[in-house]
Amino acid sequence: MGDQSDIFDAAGLGMQQTGVRQTNQRAIFTLIAQEPGLSAAELARRSRLAPQTVSAILDDLDRAQLLKRGEVLRGRRGQPATPIYVNAHGAYTIGIELSWRHVEAVLVNLAGETIGHYHRDYSYPDPRTLFNELGAVSRQLSEKLPEDERGKLFAVGLAAPSLERNLGLLGAPDAVAEKWREIDLQMEAERAIDLPVQVVNDGNAACWGELMAQPQPRPSNFAYLTIGTFIGAGIVAEGTLWEGPTGNSANLGSMLVVDRHGDLNFLHLLGSIYALEQRLAGADLHVPPTTPLFWPWDEWEPNVSDWIAESASAIAKVLLNTGAVIEVENAVIDGVMPPEILDRLITETREAMATLPTLTFNPPTISRGHLGGSAAATGAAFLPLYRRFFARYLAPTRANAFEMLPL
């Protein structure tokens, strides 16, 4: 019969004292991360918690080695104040993007600083060898940490699309797609890496990475597109990453739009690097088997200009329709391409959107992303950190294994 729970069932659940404590801990830790150097008294004022409560929370965070304290500030009114900071070496995660045409991994610390990086391009993801590679790469990255800190590497975030779909478009044998259909991605990754693995959609991971990279005050609502082999996408709505019931919502690349010939087609097949590759193949132009960052884009004119124009037209329609449904006022476009090509795409998308009619709302503004091709791996690393140390929700989620502070 499936899940028979009602959406209002959670309203009848009280919060245990431990739940209140975890919420308060996360509130204080988030304040420390957002405004480094606040004192205990300032944290109490900002959080509206009692000084005694804040003091107890700071003691807990100290014991967990998540804080560091600066030199005492004297010469002010009242008691001398001690500035408090996040201990960047208090925890570590690895973020991995398992993409259509490459694998990328980053090791980050609790402050979000990248300590190690790995990237390899391929024609398509082969599960027969890829998981052994993930295990070897994770061990290689962990060895960049001092030996006494490797135990603080607590999780891996793994960003991936639905790899069993569309592999045939990349020339992969049918047996490869069938193998991906048989694989439990989380289980195979955990077996290879020997750490807890949190699997997240690649577009959602990239969107989260972009949110973290935004300067304060960060927007609470925006749509996000990253132009890769296909289109990665995500939506932040009311300050929450909108993942949906399966974790694969905000699949804006699968939206249907009318192309320049009046035919219906998917954004994936109009605005992606794959679409450009098909255009180049039709012109008998060779595409190097490397990241698009290093392609000879100038040599491929006017094909590149034609692709940008068609992509911009399709992206503008998708973003306008997304704004009508989700009420996002802002959109971010990023991608795996040289900055000057991305800037041209964004400019033409703005121009294309200006030609589209609107009825009851204003079209979203469009800006450029901050992380380029590293957005998904970076976001995949940040999500376990956020959910373990900063997220204030305590309801069951797909990230349940990362919900509690290690105090």
N, C-alpha and C positions, 0 to 999 in steps of 0.2 A: 504493500500500500504506500510505501515511501514515508517521508517525514510528515507526521501528523501534527507537528507543533504549530501553534498559532503565533502570529507576529507580536501579539501583546503578552505572550507568556512571560517574557523577561521583565515586564512591568511588575509582576508579582513576586520578584526575587529581591530580598533584602541584601545589603552589603555587610559582610562580616567585618569585624574590627581590623583584620589583616588586610582587607581590601581597602579600607580607608587609609591605613598606614602606607600601603603601596602607592596609592594615589598621591598622598602628600609627599612621599619620597621623590616621585617622578616630577611633581610640580617644583620642588626645590632644586632638583638636579637640572631641570630644564632652564630655570632662572640662572643658575650658575653658568650653564653653557652659553646662554644668550647674552649675558652681561657679566663677563669675567671680572673678578675683582670685587664683587659685592661682599660686604661683611655679613655676619650672622644677623645683626640688628636690621640691616637693610633687607636681607632676605625675608625676615619676619614681616617687615612692613609691606614688601611687595606681594608676598604670598597671603597676607592677612592671617597667618598662623601665629599661635602663641610662641614667644621666644623660647620657652621650655621645649615645645614640640620641635622647633627648628633645631635647637641644640642637640636633641636626641637623634634627629635625622642625620645631622652632620656627623655625629659620632658613628652612626651606622655606616655612612658612606666612607668615612675615614677607615674603618675596620676593613671595608671591602677594597681599600686602596684605590678608590675612585676620585679622591680629591687631593689637591695639594694647596698649601697655605703660603701666602706671601709674607713679606716682612710687615711687622706691626706698624700701623700708621699712627703716629703720635702728633700732638699739637692741635687736636681738634676738640670740640666740645664732647663731654661725656667720656666714656671708657675708650681706651685705645682700640682701634678697629683693625682686624686682621683680614686682608683680602683673600677670597677663596676662589680657587680655579678648579676646572676639570683636570684630572691627571690624565694626560694624553696616553700614558703607558698603562692605564688601568684595564684596558680591554682591547682586543683586536678582532677583526673579521676579514675574511676574504670574499670578494665579490667576483663572480664568474659570469661572463656572457657567453652562452653557447649559441652561436648565431648560424645563419644559413651559410655564410661564407668565411667565418673566422671564429676563433675562440680567443677571448681576452680575459685576463684575470688581474685583479689588484688586491694588494694587502693594505688595509687602512687601520689607523689607531682610533681611539675613542674621540679624538678631536677631529676626525675626518681627514687626517693627513695621509697621503699615499706614501707607503714605505717601499713597496715593490710592485713591479708590473711585468706582464707577459702578454704576448700577442702572436698569433700564427694564423695565416690565411690558408684556406683550402677551397676546393671546388664544391664540396658538399660535406655535411657532417656524417662521418662514418662511425656508427656505434661500436663497431668491432675493435676499434683502437682508441676512440676518444676518451672513454672513461679511465683507461690506464694513464692517458696523458693528463687528465684532470688530477688524478692522484699524485703523479710525479710533480706537476706544477705546484700543487698545494704544499707538498713537502718542501719543494725548492723555495717557495715564498716564506714558509714558516721558519726556514733556516736563516732568514735575514734578521730574525729577532734574537736577542740574547737568550742563551739557553734557559736562564731562570725565568724568562717571561713568556716562553712558548705555551705554557699552560693557560695563559690568558687569551689565547686564540680559541674562542668558544663556538664559532659557527661559520658556515659558508652560506652566502646567498647566491643562488644559481638562477640567472635570468635566461629564459629561453622562449621561443615561440612554440607553436604546435608543430613540432618537427616532422610528424608523420604526414603532414599535408604539404602539397606543392613542391615536394622534392623532385618530382618528375620534370618540373619546369627548369630545374637547374642541371638536368642531365643525369641525375642519380638513378641507378638501377632500381627496379621495382622492389627488389629484395631488401634494399636499404630502408625504404619507406615502411615495408612490412615489419622489419626488425624494430623500428622506432614504435610502431603500434603495439608491439609486444612488451616494450620496456616500461618498467616503473621508474621514471626518471629520478625521483628522490631516493628510492631504495638503491639503485645502481650507483648513484653519486656518493651516497653515504658509505657504501661498501668500498668504493675506490679511495675516498678521501679520508675515511675514518674520523669524521667530525659530523655533528648535526648539520643537515642541509635544509635550507628553506628555499623552495622553488617558487619563483615569481615570474609572471609574464614579462617578456623583455621590454615591451612598450611601457608597462607600468613601472618597471624598475628604472628605465630611463627618465620617465616623468618624475619619479621621486628624486632621482639624482639632480634633475634640473631644479626642483623645489628647494633642495638643500643648497644649491649653488646660487640661488637668487639672493640679492642683498636685502637686508631688513629695511622696511617691513615687507615680509614675503606676501605675495598675493594669496588669498584664500580660495580663489576660483580661477582656473585657467585650463585651456585645452592645449595639448602638446602633441607634436608630430616630429618624428625623427626619420629622415629619409635614408634608408639603407637598401639592402637587396630588395626587401619589401618595406612596407610602411609600419614602423612602430608607433604606438599612440598611447596616450594616457589622459586622464582627466582628474584634476583636483577640484573637488566640490565642497564648499563650506569647510575648508581646511583639512579634508580627508581624501586620501587617495581612493578613487572609486574603482574597486576591483571586481565588484559584482559577485554573484553566487559561486562561480567557478574560478575566479581570479583572472579571467580573460575578457572582462568587459572593456569598454572604450576601444573596441576594435574598429577604429575609424577608417582604417585602410580597406575594410570590406564594404564600406558604403558605396552604393551605386550612384554614378553621376553620368550625365550626358557628355560625351566627348565632342570634339570639334566637328566630327562628321555626323553628329546627331544620334549616335549609337550609345546604348547603355554599356557602361564598363565599370570595373572596380578601381578605386583609387590605387590599390596595390599594383595594378597593371598599367596605370597611366603616369603616376607620379614617382615611381620608384627607380632605383638604380637598375633593377632588372628591366624596366621599360626602356631605359636608355641603352642598355646592352642589346636589346632586341632591335632597336632603331639602328645602332651601329653595325650589327650583324647584317641587317638588310642593306646597308651601304658598303658591305664587304670590307669593313674596318676591323682590325684586330684589337681585342680588348686584353690588356695584360692581366695575368692571374695574380694581381696584387690588390691592395687596398685602393679604392678610388682616390684617396688623397694624393697618390703619385701618378695618376693617369695623365696623358698628354691632352688635356681638355681643349687647349687652343687649337690643336691640330685637327680637331673633330668638328669644327664649324663647317656648315651651318647646322649640323645635326644637334649640337648642344643647345643652340638657341631655340630650335624647334621643340626640343624636349622640355626646356625650361618653360616655354610658353604653354605647352599642353599641361605640364605639371601644375603650373601656377593657376590655370583655369580650373582644374579639377580640385586642387587643394582649397581654393577660395570657396567653392560650392560646399565642400565638406565642412569647412570651418563655419560658414554661415549657417548651415543647417544644425550643426552642433550647438552654436550659440542660441538658436531658437529653442532647442530642447532643454539644455542644461543651464541656460542663462549665464554663460561665461562671457565676460567682457574682454578677456585677454586671451591671446593664443601665442604659443611659442613654437617656432620651427627650428629644427637642428638637423644635422645629417653628417654622413661620412663623405665629405667632399671638401675641396679647398674653400677657404673662407670667401674668396671673391665669387665663386660659383654660388655658394649659399646666399650671399648678399644679393646677387642677381635674382635668384629664385624668390627671395622674400620681397624684393621690390616689385617684381611682376605679380606676385600673389596679392599684394596690397592694391595694385592697379586693377587687377581682375576683379577683386572684391568690390572696388568702387563702382564697377559697372553693373553689379547685381542689384536687383530690386529688394527692398525690405518693406515690411508691412507694419509691425508693431514693436520693433526693437531696433537698437543700433548694432551694426556689425562689430565684431570684436577687433580690437587693435592687435597688431602682429609685431612680435619682437623676435630677436635671434637668441638661440640657446647658448648656454655657457660651456657645455662639456663636449660638444662634437661627438665623435665616434666612441668616446669612453663613457657616455652617459649611462648605458645599461649596466656595465660592470660596476661602475661607481655607485649607482643607485642600489644594485644588488648587495653591495657591501654595507651601505648605510642602513638599509631596512632592518636587518637583525639588530644593529646597534640601537636604532630608534625604538624598536618594539621591546627590547629588553630593558632599556634604561630610561626612555623618555615617554613612551606612549602612555596616555592616561586612562585608556579604556581597559576594562578588566573582563569584558565579556569574552566567551570562547571565540577564537578566530583560527584561521589556518596557521597563524604564527604562534600557536598556543605554547610550543616548546620554548619560546623566547620571552614569555610574559613576565617572569619574576626576576627581581634583582637578586644577585647572589650574595645575600647578607646572612 
